[in-house]
């Protein structure tokens, strides 16, 4: 039974991932041209700093463009490798490497893919927070009401969901606070200067696995799938924190596990719903 569940989960996960990759492929040319426009300018002109995706060393430019379609990728002065090979790759390759948790894919996404001058960072953060909280609330809702009859009273239903949403919102605030404090106290803060906004954006963007909760709205899954998705989110947050703070993987993992554990306990305590886990 367990093997059948795992096989079904893997197939459905692969199906959703394929659909997600296929949709993003429609925008690959747009992202490619945007990357080409950004990467050819120097960091002094943009006011930003590019990074080598392999070692994280700061570089001034990602490539030199001689003519349209004729570019030469720059090499890192530190590791002597190509600074960012994702410039010539389709966005599907980047998404696959993000799913595989490759640190160089995260470095490209955080430092080299978009310009902070052309991208509305604040708008992206607020939209990400909204989606983050809604998906979290839905996950807790599924865990707490699995195989439970829905309340026919609309007022009671809205009150229960509002209480659960407030618990999830406060739990995520606790998560971010623990991430901030943990990054400052336990992780490396001397090798790389980073701010609260960098950690916030890194945590939100690296939680992209939560989008697979949408699949539970379409297909019928056991409630334990939500915990599997949470494990992927924790592992992705760990890699993102490692890339941003330049700290050891084990330290980043400890901070992420501690933050997510406290968040889960706080959300569950405030929501006051018994969890029903079905395998």
N, C-alpha and C positions, 0 to 999 in steps of 0.2 A: 504493500500500500504506500509506504514511504517512497519507494523507488518510482512508483507511478506518479505520485505527487510531484517529485523533483523533476521527472521527465516532462510532465505537463507544464510546470512552471518555467522550465528552460525553453520549451517551444513557444509558449506565449510571450515570454520575455524577448526572445529572438524576433518574433513577429512584430511586436510593438517597436523594438529597436529598428527593425527594417523600415517600418512605416515612418518613424521619426527621421531616419537618415534620408529616406526618399523625399520627404517634404523639404528638408533642409537643402537637398541637392538643387531644388528649384532656385534657390538664392545663392548658389555657389559662385556664379559669375559676378553677381553684385558684390559679394564679399571679397572676391579675388581682386576686382578693380579697386575696391576700397583699400585693401592691403597694399596694392601696388602704389596707390597714391600716397599712403602714409609712410611706407617703408623707404621710399626714395628720398625723403626729406631728412635733414639732420635733426638730432635731438635739440640742438641749440635753437633752431628755427621753430620747432614745435613746442619747446618748453618741457619736453618729456625726456625720458631715458629709455632707450632700447636695451634689451638684454640678450646675451647669448643663451639659447635655449638649452644648451648642454651644461654649462658651468655657471650661468647667471652673471657673467662679467659684463659691466656696462660697455656699450659700443655707441658710436656716433651715428652710424647709418647701417641699414641692413643690406643694401645693394646699390649698385651704380647702374643707371639706365643709359645706354648709349643711343638707343633708338626704340621706337615702339615694338615691344616683343623681344628686344635684345637687351638682356640684363646680365650682370655679373654679381653673384652673391658674395658678400663680404665674409671674410674669415675672422674669427675671434682672435684677438691678440694674446689671450691667456691660454686657451686650449688648442689653438691653431686649426680648429674644425670650422665648418661652415656655421655661421652665427645662427641662422634661422632657415632651415630647409623647407619649412611649412609655407613660405612665400610662394613657392612653385607648386604646392599641393592643393588639391581640391579640399573643400571644407569637410567632405565626408571622411577623408583621411584623418583630419584633426579630430572629428567626433569619435571615430573608432579609437584613436589613441587616448582621448579623454576617458572613454569607457574602460580602456585597459590601464588607466591610472599612470600614464607615462608623465613624469615630471616636466619633460621638455614641452609637452603639449600644453600643460598648465602655464608654463612660462610664456609661451607664445600668446596664449589667450589673455593673460594678465598684463603683459608688458608691450607686446609687439603688434597685436591685432588691431587695436583701436587707438585713436588719439583722444586724450582727455579734453582737448580743446574742441574737437568736433563732436564728441559724444557727450550727451547729457547724463553725467554720472548720477546726479541726484535723482533725476527721473527714473533711471534704470534701477537705482537702489529701492525707491519707493514701490515701483511695480513688482520688483522681485520679492520685497517684503510681503506685499499683499498676496501674491501667489503662494509664497512660502507658508504663510499662516493659514490660508484657505485649505491647502493640501494637507497640512498638519491636522487641522480641525476635522477634515474628512477622514483621515486615517484613524484618529481617536474615536470618531463617531462609528466607524465600521467595527472597531475592536470592542466597543462598549455595547453595541446594539446588534451584534451578530446573532442570528436566529431568535431575535426578539421582535414581538409584535409592535408595530408603529402605533403611537398614540393618535387617536382620531381627533383629539382636541388641538386645533391649530395654535391656540395661545400657549398651551403647555408645551407643544412641540417647539415653538419659537423660543420659549423661555429656556428649555433644556439645551437647545443648540447655542443660544446666546451665552449661557453659563459655560458651556464647553468651549466656545470660541474665546471667551475671556480667559479661561484657564490656559488654553493653548498660547494665546498672545502673551500672557505673563510668563509662561514657561519658556517661550522663545526669547523674551527679554533677559531672563536668567541665563539662558544658553549663551547669548552674545556677551553678557557681562563676565561670565566665567571664561569665555574665550579670550576676551580682552585682558583680564587679570592674569590668566594663565600664560598668555603670550608675553606679557611684560615681566612676569615673575620667574617663570620656569623655562622660557625659550630664549634663544639667542637674540639679543637686541643690539649687539654691538657691530655685527658684521653687516647688517642691512637696516637702514632707517625706514620704518614703516609707521603708518598712522592707524587710528581706529577705523577710518574709512576704508583703508586697504584690507584690513582683516574682515570688516563687515561685507564688503563686496566679494572677497574671496570665499567666505563661508556661504553666501547666498548663491553665487555662481556655481560653486562646486557641489551644491545640493541639487543639481539637475536631475538626479535619479528620482526625485520626488514626482517628476512628471509621469513616471510609470504607475503612479497611483490612479491616473486617469484610466488605465487599462482595467482596473477593478470595477469601474463604472460600466464597462462594456461586457467583460467576461466575468464569469463566476470563479472566484478564487477563495481558497481557505484564508482565514484571517492571519495565519502565520506568514503569508507572503508580505504583509506590511512590515513585519520585523526583518525580513530578508532585505527589503528595500532600505530600511533604516540602517542595516549593516553596510550596504553599499554607500549610503550617504556618509556614514562615519568614516569609512575608508577614503572616500573622495575628499572629505574635509581635512583628513590627515595629510594627504598629499598636497593639497592647496596650502595648508598651514606651513608645511615644510618648505614649499617653494617661496612663500612670502617671507618667512622668518629665517630661512637658512639654518634651521635647527635639525637635530637628530630625529630620525623617523620615530623612534620609540618614545621620545619626549612629546612629540606632536600627537602621537596616538594616545598617550596617557591623558593629555589635555582634552582631546576630543571625546574620549570615552567618559571622562569625568563630567564634561559639560553636558553631553547628551543624557547621561544617567540622571543628573540633577534636574535637567529640563523635563524628562519623562516623569520623575517622581512629583515634581511641582505641578505639572499639567494634570496628572492623574488625581492628585490630592485636591486641587481646586475644582476639577470637573466632577469629582465624587461619583464616578461611574465604575462598576466592576468590569474588568477586562475578561473577555472570553476568547481564548486562543484555541483555534481549531487547526489541526494539521491534516 
